[in-house]
Amino acid sequence: MKGKTAAIKFNKKIYPAKEIQKAIADFKQLASFSLSENKSYRIVKISDVMAQEDKLIGNEFSNYALSLIKH
């Protein structure tokens, strides 16, 4: 993902903003993140990924954000 930006959409009905923000804070040493929203989704853009994390970061970030949701 070096030089590229990936975007992950999180449904607002499932993913609270607090958990997305925590996931961003916890992953900040691995890449650059920005958060935006539209009517239905929280959108996380990931860029400047460390080389060794390039292929996994999107999936790992999504899994981690899901794990933060309190049931």
Phi, psi and omega in degrees: 000007180300126181081355180249164174236132175251149178236134177240128180261128179245122180297127182297334180289340183252319187252106176295148181302321183303317181288323177296316179297322177294317179299318177299313180299320182286336181258001189299338179282349183260340184192178173260139183231145170224147183239130173223173182219154166233195185300322187247342190229152165260127186246120179254123175259132182243130178214174178051048182284138175301140187308314184289345181258000190309311188277340187254343193299320180299312179293316181295319178299314179299315179297318180295315179301318178297321181293338181280344182289128179276129180261000000 
